[in-house]
Amino acid sequence: MNSDEPVPKKESSDDDLINLGSLSGEQILELAKGRYGKRDGGDRSIKCDIDSIKRGIHSIWIGITSLFVIMIFFGPMLVDPLFLYVPIINENIKCLTLDEKLKKIVIVLRAFTDLPYLLKIIDHVLRPWCTLSLLEDFLDFAELGIPVSPIQNILAVLPIPQIVILIFLPTTRNSKSLNIMKFLNSLFVLQYVARAYPMYRLCTVFNKKARETSKQLAKYKRIWIPGVLNFIMYILASHVLGAFWYFFSVQREIDCWISTCRSENGCNLSTLQCDNTTFRNVTVLNDLCPTNPPNPIAYDFGIFVDTLQSGILGTTNFPQKLLMCFSWGFRNLSSFASNLNSSTYAWESVFVIFISISGLVLFMYLLGHVQTFMQAISKTSQIRQRVGVIFPQIGFMVSEYGLKEGVEYAIWKLVREALEEDEDKPAENIFSLLPLELKEHMKRHLFLATLRKLPGLENKDRRVLDEIMKNLEPVNYSDGSYIIREGEPLDRMLFITQGIALAYKTSTTHLEKGDVYGKELIGWAATSTPFSGLPISDQTVKSHEKVEVFAIRAATLKRIVSDFSTHFNREDIIMVEIN
């Protein structure tokens, strides 16, 4: 081939044309999502099936692992308060013992919940020298994007509850020991906060994403998920407060014993342990620390009197005291501790204030989410009402566009998805709400044959026609609206798709579906110079009823002709002018 000869450009073919009029609703949806015609058979189909199975197994594994990780995060919040139920009061001989069975169970559970923190510490220590890939992958997944510092990990695994409750509490025998016990209580609370912090961060991230995707949650009827999570937080808070109520009741009674023995003779309280045979003046303790019935004049136990009267401080029936303490925590958390009558004991008042604040914060947190998602549900309902109203218009559009009967629901579903994604979108023009790929195919279905018949566009390359169709924009006109007036610049070429318009000067012409007004703009675009003005309309175009047109601006048409100038030769221009 001679190097001076121009290389012929490969012209677009019609191989990608799809007969929209023959497609079912399901095929319309696949076309809108870009999946139409992409199904292969044979070995590829088998491979896809195998890949689908692998993805399914992987999804199940991710779900199981996620559940395991979440249980690890929930574990410390559930297990650590169980230490507070281990102490038991023997009212007969006024001594303290431990529930051995519960103690062993809690120690084992605590060791299990310490495992993630221990692994993080090991990983932090070994990281400078080596990398354990499996350990790293597990920890990266377990963190779920939540940063945990080494100091926090170390604080989280310290055996504080084991020391405070299982070792130090039974050795308490005077006011000094009791003050140390109160200090250790604060350490226990501090560690609990450190161990609960990852779960708090996880819930915060989840709730943030839930608020951002509230419309999607409402759309897929999963609005209950954030509510369940907030309810779980309510349950956990009730569990924790009930456990502390039980433990503080034990400490309050021990405080009474120590105060009494400090002021009364004959009361030997060298140790609290029940396995010690030291004589105690039980009568004095019963008189000055009355529990059943209580005597506020002798000693006011305040909010802890219910535990003393019920006898749960002395039982090893763990489910019984767990349920009672949980119900107490739930009731008072829900009522913001408004029904609690505390004594003058300062720390008891602090505990009541903490319950009130916790209940109020959780309630406001829950109320905020309820309000957010109720708004999402309301918006979704409004969108569905809007889509329901325009459903008849969809049926009319399907008929006018020459689509297959029965695809109305598919179009309705696509319109609903568009409005749910952005509820502020105007719904006057249904076409503008459809996915881009479907709109391109619909434009070819509606206008390709018409464009090929227009003077100046016959036998033009598909790329030219595609560019014109790409720039066609739908416009709706209500009945009696002036579209173009006589004597005004003809700045648009109009393609009628729905309704009837009237073009008139001395006589009237009906413009119906498939008609084009402003064909002369093609010749103007091919012959005009930068200083040329727009042609003047010699007719007035007015809508006779509600009309939908697709319009392309004169300036846009001129740009397209300029970009594809090699496709518009002199012969075409002459033919346009003759027509």
CORHU-V570684 format. One record per residue. N is the residue number from 1. RES is the residue in one letter. PHI is phi in radians with two decimals (999 if undefined). D_FIRST is the distance of its C-alpha to the first C-alpha in Angstrom with 2 decimals. Layout:
# CORHU-V570684
n->(N & N)
res->(RES & RES)
phi->(PHI & PHI)
d_first->(D_FIRST & D_FIRST)
This chain:
# CORHU-V570684
n->(1 & 2 & 3 & 4 & 5 & 6 & 7 & 8 & 9 & 10 & 11 & 12 & 13 & 14 & 15 & 16 & 17 & 18 & 19 & 20 & 21 & 22 & 23 & 24 & 25 & 26 & 27 & 28 & 29 & 30 & 31 & 32 & 33 & 34 & 35 & 36 & 37 & 38 & 39 & 40 & 41 & 42 & 43 & 44 & 45 & 46 & 47 & 48 & 49 & 50 & 51 & 52 & 53 & 54 & 55 & 56 & 57 & 58 & 59 & 60 & 61 & 62 & 63 & 64 & 65 & 66 & 67 & 68 & 69 & 70 & 71 & 72 & 73 & 74 & 75 & 76 & 77 & 78 & 79 & 80 & 81 & 82 & 83 & 84 & 85 & 86 & 87 & 88 & 89 & 90 & 91 & 92 & 93 & 94 & 95 & 96 & 97 & 98 & 99 & 100 & 101 & 102 & 103 & 104 & 105 & 106 & 107 & 108 & 109 & 110 & 111 & 112 & 113 & 114 & 115 & 116 & 117 & 118 & 119 & 120 & 121 & 122 & 123 & 124 & 125 & 126 & 127 & 128 & 129 & 130 & 131 & 132 & 133 & 134 & 135 & 136 & 137 & 138 & 139 & 140 & 141 & 142 & 143 & 144 & 145 & 146 & 147 & 148 & 149 & 150 & 151 & 152 & 153 & 154 & 155 & 156 & 157 & 158 & 159 & 160 & 161 & 162 & 163 & 164 & 165 & 166 & 167 & 168 & 169 & 170 & 171 & 172 & 173 & 174 & 175 & 176 & 177 & 178 & 179 & 180 & 181 & 182 & 183 & 184 & 185 & 186 & 187 & 188 & 189 & 190 & 191 & 192 & 193 & 194 & 195 & 196 & 197 & 198 & 199 & 200 & 201 & 202 & 203 & 204 & 205 & 206 & 207 & 208 & 209 & 210 & 211 & 212 & 213 & 214 & 215 & 216 & 217 & 218 & 219 & 220 & 221 & 222 & 223 & 224 & 225 & 226 & 227 & 228 & 229 & 230 & 231 & 232 & 233 & 234 & 235 & 236 & 237 & 238 & 239 & 240 & 241 & 242 & 243 & 244 & 245 & 246 & 247 & 248 & 249 & 250 & 251 & 252 & 253 & 254 & 255 & 256 & 257 & 258 & 259 & 260 & 261 & 262 & 263 & 264 & 265 & 266 & 267 & 268 & 269 & 270 & 271 & 272 & 273 & 274 & 275 & 276 & 277 & 278 & 279 & 280 & 281 & 282 & 283 & 284 & 285 & 286 & 287 & 288 & 289 & 290 & 291 & 292 & 293 & 294 & 295 & 296 & 297 & 298 & 299 & 300 & 301 & 302 & 303 & 304 & 305 & 306 & 307 & 308 & 309 & 310 & 311 & 312 & 313 & 314 & 315 & 316 & 317 & 318 & 319 & 320 & 321 & 322 & 323 & 324 & 325 & 326 & 327 & 328 & 329 & 330 & 331 & 332 & 333 & 334 & 335 & 336 & 337 & 338 & 339 & 340 & 341 & 342 & 343 & 344 & 345 & 346 & 347 & 348 & 349 & 350 & 351 & 352 & 353 & 354 & 355 & 356 & 357 & 358 & 359 & 360 & 361 & 362 & 363 & 364 & 365 & 366 & 367 & 368 & 369 & 370 & 371 & 372 & 373 & 374 & 375 & 376 & 377 & 378 & 379 & 380 & 381 & 382 & 383 & 384 & 385 & 386 & 387 & 388 & 389 & 390 & 391 & 392 & 393 & 394 & 395 & 396 & 397 & 398 & 399 & 400 & 401 & 402 & 403 & 404 & 405 & 406 & 407 & 408 & 409 & 410 & 411 & 412 & 413 & 414 & 415 & 416 & 417 & 418 & 419 & 420 & 421 & 422 & 423 & 424 & 425 & 426 & 427 & 428 & 429 & 430 & 431 & 432 & 433 & 434 & 435 & 436 & 437 & 438 & 439 & 440 & 441 & 442 & 443 & 444 & 445 & 446 & 447 & 448 & 449 & 450 & 451 & 452 & 453 & 454 & 455 & 456 & 457 & 458 & 459 & 460 & 461 & 462 & 463 & 464 & 465 & 466 & 467 & 468 & 469 & 470 & 471 & 472 & 473 & 474 & 475 & 476 & 477 & 478 & 479 & 480 & 481 & 482 & 483 & 484 & 485 & 486 & 487 & 488 & 489 & 490 & 491 & 492 & 493 & 494 & 495 & 496 & 497 & 498 & 499 & 500 & 501 & 502 & 503 & 504 & 505 & 506 & 507 & 508 & 509 & 510 & 511 & 512 & 513 & 514 & 515 & 516 & 517 & 518 & 519 & 520 & 521 & 522 & 523 & 524 & 525 & 526 & 527 & 528 & 529 & 530 & 531 & 532 & 533 & 534 & 535 & 536 & 537 & 538 & 539 & 540 & 541 & 542 & 543 & 544 & 545 & 546 & 547 & 548 & 549 & 550 & 551 & 552 & 553 & 554 & 555 & 556 & 557 & 558 & 559 & 560 & 561 & 562 & 563 & 564 & 565 & 566 & 567 & 568 & 569 & 570 & 571 & 572 & 573 & 574 & 575 & 576 & 577 & 578 & 579)
res->(M & N & S & D & E & P & V & P & K & K & E & S & S & D & D & D & L & I & N & L & G & S & L & S & G & E & Q & I & L & E & L & A & K & G & R & Y & G & K & R & D & G & G & D & R & S & I & K & C & D & I & D & S & I & K & R & G & I & H & S & I & W & I & G & I & T & S & L & F & V & I & M & I & F & F & G & P & M & L & V & D & P & L & F & L & Y & V & P & I & I & N & E & N & I & K & C & L & T & L & D & E & K & L & K & K & I & V & I & V & L & R & A & F & T & D & L & P & Y & L & L & K & I & I & D & H & V & L & R & P & W & C & T & L & S & L & L & E & D & F & L & D & F & A & E & L & G & I & P & V & S & P & I & Q & N & I & L & A & V & L & P & I & P & Q & I & V & I & L & I & F & L & P & T & T & R & N & S & K & S & L & N & I & M & K & F & L & N & S & L & F & V & L & Q & Y & V & A & R & A & Y & P & M & Y & R & L & C & T & V & F & N & K & K & A & R & E & T & S & K & Q & L & A & K & Y & K & R & I & W & I & P & G & V & L & N & F & I & M & Y & I & L & A & S & H & V & L & G & A & F & W & Y & F & F & S & V & Q & R & E & I & D & C & W & I & S & T & C & R & S & E & N & G & C & N & L & S & T & L & Q & C & D & N & T & T & F & R & N & V & T & V & L & N & D & L & C & P & T & N & P & P & N & P & I & A & Y & D & F & G & I & F & V & D & T & L & Q & S & G & I & L & G & T & T & N & F & P & Q & K & L & L & M & C & F & S & W & G & F & R & N & L & S & S & F & A & S & N & L & N & S & S & T & Y & A & W & E & S & V & F & V & I & F & I & S & I & S & G & L & V & L & F & M & Y & L & L & G & H & V & Q & T & F & M & Q & A & I & S & K & T & S & Q & I & R & Q & R & V & G & V & I & F & P & Q & I & G & F & M & V & S & E & Y & G & L & K & E & G & V & E & Y & A & I & W & K & L & V & R & E & A & L & E & E & D & E & D & K & P & A & E & N & I & F & S & L & L & P & L & E & L & K & E & H & M & K & R & H & L & F & L & A & T & L & R & K & L & P & G & L & E & N & K & D & R & R & V & L & D & E & I & M & K & N & L & E & P & V & N & Y & S & D & G & S & Y & I & I & R & E & G & E & P & L & D & R & M & L & F & I & T & Q & G & I & A & L & A & Y & K & T & S & T & T & H & L & E & K & G & D & V & Y & G & K & E & L & I & G & W & A & A & T & S & T & P & F & S & G & L & P & I & S & D & Q & T & V & K & S & H & E & K & V & E & V & F & A & I & R & A & A & T & L & K & R & I & V & S & D & F & S & T & H & F & N & R & E & D & I & I & M & V & E & I & N)
phi->(999 & -1.18 & -1.16 & -1.37 & -1.30 & -1.18 & -1.36 & -1.15 & -1.43 & -1.30 & -1.50 & -1.24 & -1.79 & -1.72 & -1.14 & -1.56 & -1.23 & -2.12 & -1.38 & -1.07 & -1.14 & -1.82 & -1.48 & -1.42 & -1.09 & -1.12 & -1.21 & -1.07 & -1.11 & -1.11 & -1.12 & -1.14 & -1.57 & 1.37 & -1.89 & -1.24 & 1.33 & -1.86 & -1.61 & -1.94 & -1.89 & 1.13 & -1.12 & -1.11 & -1.11 & -1.10 & -1.10 & -1.12 & -1.10 & -1.11 & -1.10 & -1.11 & -1.11 & -1.08 & -1.11 & -1.12 & -1.10 & -1.10 & -1.12 & -1.10 & -1.11 & -1.08 & -1.10 & -1.12 & -1.13 & -1.08 & -1.09 & -1.09 & -1.15 & -1.10 & -1.14 & -1.13 & -1.21 & -1.26 & -0.91 & -1.03 & -1.22 & -1.55 & -1.44 & -0.97 & -1.11 & -1.16 & -1.03 & -1.23 & -1.60 & -1.21 & -1.14 & -2.30 & -1.73 & -1.70 & -1.25 & -1.23 & -2.06 & 0.93 & -2.52 & -2.03 & -2.34 & -2.10 & -1.36 & -1.10 & -1.12 & -1.14 & -1.07 & -1.14 & -1.10 & -1.19 & -1.08 & -1.14 & -1.11 & -1.12 & -1.08 & -1.15 & -1.27 & -1.34 & -0.99 & -1.05 & -1.21 & -1.12 & -1.10 & -1.15 & -1.14 & -1.06 & -1.09 & -1.16 & -1.27 & -1.49 & -0.99 & -1.11 & -1.80 & -2.69 & -2.17 & -1.63 & -1.04 & -1.13 & -1.11 & -1.14 & -1.07 & -1.13 & -1.20 & -1.07 & -1.27 & -1.15 & -1.22 & 0.92 & 1.41 & -1.79 & -1.24 & -2.24 & -1.37 & -1.02 & -1.10 & -1.15 & -1.13 & -1.15 & -1.06 & -1.23 & -1.73 & -1.07 & -1.36 & -1.15 & -1.12 & -1.11 & -1.29 & -1.14 & -1.65 & -1.50 & -2.00 & -1.36 & -0.98 & -1.12 & -1.60 & -1.14 & -2.53 & -2.63 & -1.14 & -1.14 & -1.10 & -1.19 & -1.15 & -1.10 & -1.07 & -1.15 & -1.13 & -1.15 & -1.03 & -1.14 & -1.14 & -1.08 & -1.14 & -1.07 & -1.16 & -1.09 & -1.10 & -1.10 & -1.36 & -1.53 & -1.03 & -1.00 & -1.19 & -1.09 & -1.12 & -1.07 & -1.15 & -1.12 & -1.10 & -1.11 & -1.15 & -1.12 & -1.17 & -1.14 & -1.16 & -1.17 & -1.94 & -1.07 & -1.17 & -1.19 & -1.10 & -1.17 & -1.09 & -1.65 & 1.01 & -1.96 & -1.14 & -1.35 & -1.08 & -1.08 & -1.10 & -1.11 & -1.08 & -1.16 & -1.14 & -1.09 & -1.11 & -1.10 & -1.10 & -1.11 & -1.11 & -1.13 & -1.08 & -1.18 & -1.13 & -1.11 & -1.14 & -1.16 & -1.04 & -1.11 & -1.16 & -1.17 & -1.12 & -1.09 & -1.12 & -1.15 & -1.22 & -1.09 & -1.06 & -1.14 & -1.04 & -1.13 & -1.10 & -1.16 & -1.21 & -1.33 & -1.85 & -1.98 & -1.45 & 1.41 & -1.96 & -1.66 & -2.27 & -1.21 & -2.64 & -1.72 & -1.22 & -1.29 & -1.43 & -1.64 & -1.60 & -1.06 & -1.26 & -2.15 & -1.45 & -1.10 & -1.07 & -1.08 & -1.16 & -1.17 & -1.29 & -1.69 & -2.24 & -1.23 & -2.01 & -2.53 & -1.44 & -1.33 & -2.39 & -1.06 & -1.21 & -1.24 & -2.79 & -1.65 & -1.48 & 1.03 & -1.30 & -1.66 & -1.17 & -1.13 & -1.16 & -1.25 & -1.22 & -1.27 & 1.44 & -1.27 & -1.19 & -1.92 & -1.75 & -1.73 & -1.36 & -1.08 & -0.99 & -1.11 & -1.32 & -1.14 & -1.14 & -1.14 & -1.20 & -1.13 & -1.11 & -1.08 & -1.12 & -1.18 & -1.12 & -1.37 & -1.21 & -1.22 & -1.67 & 1.01 & 1.08 & -1.25 & -1.69 & -1.58 & -1.92 & -1.49 & -1.49 & -1.45 & -1.16 & -1.08 & -1.15 & -1.17 & -1.13 & -1.08 & -1.10 & -1.14 & -1.08 & -1.10 & -1.09 & -1.07 & -1.14 & -1.07 & -1.08 & -1.16 & -1.11 & -1.10 & -1.14 & -1.12 & -1.08 & -1.15 & -1.11 & -1.09 & -1.20 & -1.07 & -1.11 & -1.04 & -1.39 & -1.16 & -1.13 & -1.12 & -1.13 & -1.09 & -1.12 & -1.10 & -1.12 & -1.09 & -1.11 & -1.13 & -1.15 & -1.08 & -1.15 & -1.10 & -1.18 & -1.55 & -1.01 & -1.04 & -1.13 & -1.10 & -1.05 & -1.16 & -1.10 & -1.03 & -1.16 & -1.20 & -1.42 & 1.30 & -1.52 & -1.20 & -1.11 & 1.83 & -1.59 & -1.03 & -1.14 & -1.10 & -1.12 & -1.06 & -1.14 & -1.16 & -1.13 & -1.09 & -1.07 & -1.14 & -1.25 & -1.23 & -1.24 & -2.54 & -1.21 & -1.50 & -1.11 & -1.25 & -1.83 & -1.15 & -1.95 & -1.17 & -1.01 & -1.16 & -1.58 & -1.40 & -1.07 & -1.03 & -1.12 & -1.18 & -1.10 & -1.12 & -1.17 & -1.16 & -1.10 & -1.11 & -1.09 & -1.52 & -2.11 & -1.07 & -1.13 & -1.15 & -1.08 & -1.19 & -1.67 & -1.30 & -1.05 & 1.67 & -2.03 & -1.13 & 1.03 & -1.41 & -1.04 & -1.03 & -1.12 & -1.16 & -1.16 & -1.10 & -1.17 & -1.13 & -1.12 & -1.08 & -1.69 & -1.33 & -2.05 & -1.30 & -2.40 & -1.87 & -2.21 & -1.34 & -1.03 & 1.47 & -1.49 & -1.44 & -1.62 & -2.44 & -1.84 & -1.09 & 1.53 & -1.60 & -1.05 & -1.51 & -1.76 & -2.55 & -1.87 & -1.95 & -2.03 & -1.41 & -2.07 & -2.51 & 1.48 & -2.25 & -2.10 & -1.97 & -1.94 & -2.56 & -2.47 & -1.73 & -2.32 & -1.93 & -2.08 & -1.54 & -1.81 & -2.09 & -0.94 & 1.70 & -1.46 & -2.23 & -2.12 & 1.70 & -1.07 & -1.10 & -1.16 & -1.17 & -1.13 & -1.10 & -1.13 & -1.43 & -2.01 & -1.30 & -1.87 & -1.01 & -1.77 & -1.33 & -1.57 & -1.28 & -1.13 & -1.77 & -1.26 & -1.69 & -2.43 & -1.77 & -1.97 & -2.32 & -1.28 & -1.55 & -2.68 & -1.09 & -2.17 & -1.99 & -2.20 & -1.93 & -2.06 & -2.20 & -1.26 & -1.07 & -1.11 & -1.17 & -1.11 & -1.12 & -1.09 & -1.12 & -1.09 & -1.16 & -1.16 & -2.01 & -1.07 & -1.19 & -1.53 & -2.00 & -1.59 & -1.12 & -1.11 & -1.09 & -1.13 & -1.11 & -1.12 & -1.12 & -1.12 & -1.14 & -1.20)
d_first->(0.00 & 3.80 & 6.24 & 8.61 & 7.52 & 9.86 & 9.51 & 11.71 & 15.06 & 16.78 & 19.81 & 23.21 & 24.74 & 28.41 & 28.83 & 31.09 & 33.40 & 36.95 & 39.56 & 42.30 & 44.74 & 44.93 & 45.42 & 48.87 & 50.58 & 49.79 & 46.08 & 46.19 & 47.72 & 45.09 & 42.34 & 44.15 & 44.34 & 40.68 & 41.71 & 40.82 & 38.57 & 38.58 & 40.91 & 39.65 & 41.63 & 42.30 & 42.53 & 41.26 & 44.20 & 46.61 & 45.23 & 45.69 & 49.22 & 49.97 & 48.61 & 50.77 & 53.78 & 53.15 & 52.87 & 56.07 & 57.93 & 56.72 & 57.90 & 61.27 & 61.60 & 60.76 & 63.36 & 66.00 & 65.29 & 65.40 & 68.73 & 70.00 & 68.99 & 70.56 & 73.71 & 73.76 & 73.66 & 76.28 & 78.33 & 79.98 & 80.91 & 82.54 & 84.07 & 85.48 & 87.94 & 89.37 & 91.07 & 93.23 & 94.79 & 95.98 & 99.29 & 102.20 & 105.61 & 108.74 & 111.14 & 114.11 & 114.37 & 112.16 & 109.55 & 105.80 & 103.92 & 100.32 & 98.71 & 97.79 & 95.55 & 93.55 & 93.40 & 91.74 & 89.20 & 88.28 & 87.91 & 85.44 & 83.45 & 83.44 & 82.06 & 79.20 & 78.34 & 78.51 & 75.74 & 72.70 & 74.36 & 75.27 & 71.71 & 70.48 & 73.07 & 72.07 & 68.40 & 69.27 & 71.31 & 68.86 & 65.62 & 65.86 & 66.10 & 64.19 & 62.40 & 63.46 & 60.31 & 62.11 & 64.85 & 62.40 & 60.40 & 63.65 & 65.03 & 61.88 & 61.95 & 65.72 & 65.64 & 63.31 & 62.33 & 65.99 & 66.76 & 70.02 & 71.47 & 73.23 & 76.52 & 76.26 & 75.62 & 78.64 & 80.83 & 79.73 & 80.88 & 84.20 & 87.01 & 88.75 & 89.93 & 91.19 & 93.26 & 94.44 & 95.50 & 96.09 & 97.75 & 99.02 & 100.24 & 102.87 & 104.33 & 104.93 & 108.68 & 109.31 & 107.97 & 106.13 & 104.26 & 103.50 & 102.00 & 99.82 & 98.83 & 97.72 & 95.57 & 93.97 & 93.33 & 91.16 & 89.21 & 88.72 & 87.38 & 85.10 & 83.59 & 83.19 & 81.22 & 78.96 & 78.38 & 77.82 & 75.43 & 72.23 & 73.12 & 73.76 & 70.35 & 68.71 & 70.51 & 69.61 & 65.88 & 66.12 & 68.03 & 65.60 & 62.67 & 64.81 & 65.47 & 61.78 & 60.92 & 64.06 & 62.13 & 60.20 & 63.51 & 65.09 & 62.11 & 62.30 & 66.13 & 66.46 & 68.61 & 71.42 & 69.68 & 70.60 & 74.06 & 74.65 & 73.65 & 76.09 & 78.76 & 78.26 & 78.80 & 82.00 & 83.12 & 82.44 & 84.32 & 87.24 & 87.27 & 87.35 & 90.05 & 92.20 & 92.04 & 93.08 & 95.86 & 97.22 & 96.98 & 98.54 & 101.35 & 102.11 & 102.13 & 104.27 & 106.94 & 106.91 & 107.32 & 110.38 & 111.87 & 111.43 & 112.93 & 115.86 & 116.62 & 116.48 & 119.26 & 121.33 & 123.53 & 123.34 & 119.63 & 117.91 & 114.14 & 113.21 & 110.28 & 108.56 & 107.65 & 109.35 & 109.83 & 112.25 & 115.89 & 117.03 & 119.43 & 118.30 & 120.50 & 118.58 & 121.18 & 120.59 & 116.83 & 117.26 & 119.54 & 117.48 & 113.99 & 114.55 & 111.52 & 112.89 & 114.28 & 112.92 & 115.16 & 113.33 & 116.53 & 116.73 & 113.01 & 110.19 & 107.16 & 105.27 & 102.04 & 102.60 & 105.74 & 103.90 & 102.67 & 106.20 & 107.87 & 105.44 & 105.98 & 102.29 & 102.78 & 104.82 & 102.81 & 100.30 & 98.82 & 95.43 & 93.90 & 96.97 & 96.85 & 93.05 & 93.14 & 96.06 & 94.51 & 91.12 & 92.76 & 94.69 & 91.52 & 89.62 & 92.49 & 93.09 & 89.43 & 88.98 & 92.10 & 91.28 & 94.52 & 96.59 & 99.11 & 99.82 & 103.16 & 102.96 & 105.87 & 106.43 & 104.59 & 101.80 & 99.11 & 99.74 & 99.08 & 95.85 & 94.77 & 95.54 & 93.61 & 90.62 & 90.73 & 90.88 & 87.92 & 85.86 & 86.60 & 85.74 & 82.43 & 81.35 & 82.42 & 80.50 & 77.46 & 77.69 & 78.43 & 75.39 & 73.12 & 74.85 & 74.35 & 70.66 & 69.96 & 72.19 & 70.09 & 66.96 & 68.55 & 69.62 & 66.13 & 64.69 & 67.29 & 66.47 & 62.77 & 63.61 & 65.81 & 63.04 & 60.60 & 63.35 & 63.84 & 60.18 & 59.82 & 60.57 & 57.81 & 55.42 & 56.48 & 55.87 & 52.42 & 51.45 & 52.59 & 50.82 & 47.52 & 47.59 & 47.87 & 49.64 & 53.40 & 54.82 & 52.25 & 54.67 & 56.04 & 52.62 & 51.92 & 55.49 & 55.00 & 51.85 & 53.70 & 56.68 & 54.61 & 53.08 & 56.56 & 58.02 & 55.39 & 56.19 & 59.30 & 58.86 & 55.77 & 56.56 & 56.72 & 56.57 & 52.94 & 52.28 & 48.50 & 48.43 & 50.26 & 47.72 & 45.29 & 41.94 & 39.82 & 42.09 & 41.98 & 38.19 & 38.35 & 41.24 & 39.40 & 36.56 & 39.29 & 41.07 & 38.48 & 35.01 & 35.93 & 37.82 & 35.01 & 32.64 & 35.28 & 35.78 & 34.64 & 31.58 & 30.59 & 29.70 & 26.36 & 25.79 & 24.01 & 26.60 & 26.25 & 27.70 & 30.48 & 31.20 & 31.65 & 34.05 & 35.96 & 36.17 & 38.06 & 40.44 & 43.92 & 46.93 & 50.01 & 53.37 & 55.77 & 59.37 & 61.12 & 61.69 & 59.27 & 57.47 & 53.74 & 52.72 & 55.21 & 54.87 & 54.20 & 52.69 & 49.09 & 46.73 & 45.32 & 44.26 & 42.63 & 44.78 & 44.10 & 47.41 & 47.79 & 51.57 & 54.51 & 54.94 & 54.54 & 55.79 & 53.88 & 56.31 & 57.20 & 59.16 & 58.24 & 57.36 & 54.22 & 54.11 & 51.13 & 50.93 & 48.71 & 45.11 & 45.64 & 43.78 & 45.36 & 43.53 & 40.35 & 40.27 & 39.26 & 35.65 & 35.51 & 37.47 & 35.10 & 32.09 & 33.93 & 36.42 & 36.53 & 38.14 & 41.38 & 41.36 & 44.18 & 44.23 & 44.97 & 48.57 & 49.63 & 51.54 & 53.12 & 55.08 & 53.92 & 56.74 & 57.02 & 59.31 & 59.63 & 58.03 & 54.32 & 51.26 & 48.14 & 44.79 & 43.96 & 41.01 & 41.87 & 40.48 & 39.43 & 37.50 & 35.76 & 34.84 & 33.38 & 31.23 & 29.89 & 29.20 & 27.37 & 25.13 & 25.00 & 21.44 & 22.88 & 25.66 & 24.59 & 27.10 & 27.61 & 28.75 & 31.18 & 32.68 & 33.16 & 34.90 & 37.18 & 38.06 & 38.97)
